[in-house]
Amino acid sequence: MLTTQRRAMISARLARDGQIVAKALADELGLSEDTIRRDLREMAAAGLLRRVHGGALPLAPPLPDFAARQAIASDLKRRLGRRAADLVKPEQTIFLDGGTTNAEVARALPRDLKVTIITHSPTIAAEFEHHDAEVILIGGRLYKHSMVATGAAAVAAIKQIRVDIFFLGVTAIHPAQGLSTGDYEETAIKRAIADQAADTYVLATPEKFGAASPYRIMSVSELAGLIVLADTTAEALSPYRDSTALIVA
């Protein structure tokens, strides 16, 4: 098999399975593991995948800091935020994860809507200054990159609540690797909140599809739905149609 053929196969497998295990692929193709590892090393150097111990994962989208993210695709995030806000009913308890996309959910909620908002993000809590909503702010160690509380104190507080809807923020969405993010402690917080929620939704901007970040939160099938843009390609969405509801913005 030619080098170009091997590397095309590696790219296709990453898209399908969300990972490459070097030894398994070498055995399947009847090649040395060193050959596959060399392919992975050179593809990683070319920015085509991310090397991990024993193999490779798809590239996760780059994650700018919080201030920079506020200016990225703001119109698209507003569309997603308005559609997510439509799911919220009076008297419900809603947990809003941190992030600039979920901030658009807060901005889209009617100011006179009687709901309880729980969040571990001080920037999200501040969005409700002029709302009638009751706001509960979870405390802990501040992870400044995402402006959310993390740590044992946050997890302990989260375990004492039950919520109707959790709007979960992620950095990557993959049919095999599931929903993931780039910080270990933040992943534990997100998982803990999802465990306390009747329904969990993700507002999905297009660049997150088909990527995998280092830390897995949960599978796509555990979601109540993905909130997606109407102009997201059918190719990007097709791997998720049988796993969860697709709610179009």
N, C-alpha and C positions, 0 to 999 in steps of 0.2 A: 504494500500500500504506500502510495506517495505521501510525502510530508503534507502537501496541501489537502489531500483526501483525509488524512488523520485529523488534521486541525479543523476541517469542516465538520467531521463527525463529532469531535470534542465540543464544538460550539453548539451543534444540534442537541447533543446529550445534555449540555448545561441548560439549554432552553426547556427541554422536556422534563428532566429529572431534578434540576436544581443543584446538582453536584456531580463531580467526577471523582471516583476512587481510582487512583493510579494503578494499583495492583490488579483490581478487578478488570479494568479496561485492557491492561496489558495481557492478562490471561485470555480474555475474550478474543483479542486480535492476534494472539500467538506471537507477541512482541516482548521485548525485554521491558521491565519496569523503568529502567533508565531512559529508554526511548520516550516513553510517555511523560516521564518527569521533565525531560528536556523540552518536549513540546509545551508542557504547562508553564515551565519557567520562561520560555521565549514568548508565549502568548501573554503571560502576565506582564512582561517587560513592554509589550506592544499595547498594553491597556485593554486587552480583550477579556480578561478574567482575573480572579483574585486567588492567589495561591494560599492553601492552608495545608496543615500537616496531613500527608497522605493523599492529597489530591487538590481539588480546586472548587470554588464557588463562583456564581455569577458576580459581576461587579455590582455593588450598591451605588445608588446615585450619590454624588458628593453632597455633603450636608453643610451649608454655610452656617455661620453663627446666627443667633436669634435676630439680631438687628438686620442683617442682610436678608434673611428669609422673609421679612415683612414686605419687601419690595418685589418679591418674585411671584409672577403669575397671579397678581392680586385680583384681577377680574374673574379668573377661573375659580379662585378660592371663594369669591363672593357668591358665584352661582352654586357651588357646592354647599356653602353655608346656608343659603336661602332654602335649598331643598331639604337639608337636614333639619332646619328649624320647623319645616312643615310637619315633621314626624312627632313633634313635641305637643302634648296635650295638657290642658289645665290640670293642676294638682299633682302632676307627676314629679318624681325626683330624678334629676338628670345629673350625671357625672360628666363633666367636660375635661378631657385631657388637655395638656398644654399644647402650644403650637399656634402658628399663624393661621392655619386653615380652620382650626376649631374656634379661633377668635372670631371668625366670620359667622359661626353659628350664634355666638353670643350677640353679635351686632344685629343679626337678622331676627332674633326673638322679639316679639312685641313688648314694649316697656310695661304694659299693664297686665301681662300674662302672669297668672298666679301659679308659680312653680317653685320648687326648691332646687337650687343649683349647688352641687358639690364639686369642688375642684381642688387640686393640689398646686395650682398655678396662680401666683399673685397677679400676673398680668391678665389672666382670664377673669379673676375675681373683680378686678378694677373695671372691667367692661360693664359691670352691672351696677355701677354707682347710682344711676338714675332709673333703675328698674324697680318694679314692685316685687320682684323675685326675692325669696329668702336665699341668702348665700352662706354656705359653710365652706371655710377654707381649711384644708388639711395642711398641717405643718410638718416640718422635718428639715433635713439637710438640703439646702438649695443647690440643685444642679443647674448652674448658670447657663450652660449651653442651650438648654430647653426652657429655662425658667420654671422649673417644677421642683416640688419637694420630693426627696427620696429618703431611704433609710428605714430603720426599724420602727421609729415613731410613726412614720407615715403608714407603714404596713399595718401596724396595730390599730390605728384609727380607721383605716379602710375596712378592716375585718369586722368592725362594729356597725357597718351600714348596709342597707340594701337599696339598690337603685333600679328604676324602670328602664332607663336607657343610658348606655355608656358610649360616648363618642370617642373612639380610640384613635390616637395619632400614631402613625408608623412611618418608617423611612423606606420600606420595601415590601412588595407584595409578589409572591411567587406561588404557582399552583402546587409545587411539591414542598418547598421550604416554608410555605405559609407566610405569616405576617412577622416582620422582624424590625429591629432597630439597632442602633449602634452603641448603646451603653448598657452594661450588665445590670447595674442597680435599677436603672429606669425600666428595664424589661420586667424585673420582679414586681415593680409597682403596677405596671400595666396589666400583668397577669392577675395580680391580686384584685384589681378593680373589676376586671372581666368576670372573675369568679363570683363577685357580689352583684352582678347585673343580670336582669331578666333578658335584655337584648343588648347586643354590642354591634355598633356600626362603625365603618371606616369611610372617611371622605377621601376618595382616591384620585389624586392628580395623576396625569398620564405617565409621567416619568418614573413612577414607582413600580409600574407593572413589569414583571419578568426579572426583577432584581432581588437580591438577598443580602441583608445586612448580617453582621456576625451573631446577633442574639435573637433567637426565635421567641416570639410571644405566644402564638397560638396558630392553629390551622385556619384556613379560609372557611372551612365547613362549620366552624364554631360560631361564625358571625350570623347575625340576623340579616345583614345585607351590606353590600358595597354601594356607596353613593358615588356614581360616576358621571362624567360629562357626556352629553348627548353625542358629541363629535369624537369620542374615544373610538379608535378603530375596532372593527369586529374581530380582527386577528388578536388584538390585545386582550379583549374580553372573553373570547371563546373558551379558554381553559377554566374559567370560573363559573360558567353558566349552570353547570350541574352541581356546584358546591354551595352556592348561596344566592340570595336574591340580588339582582342588579337594579338599583333604584336610580333612574336617570334624571339628571339635573339639566 
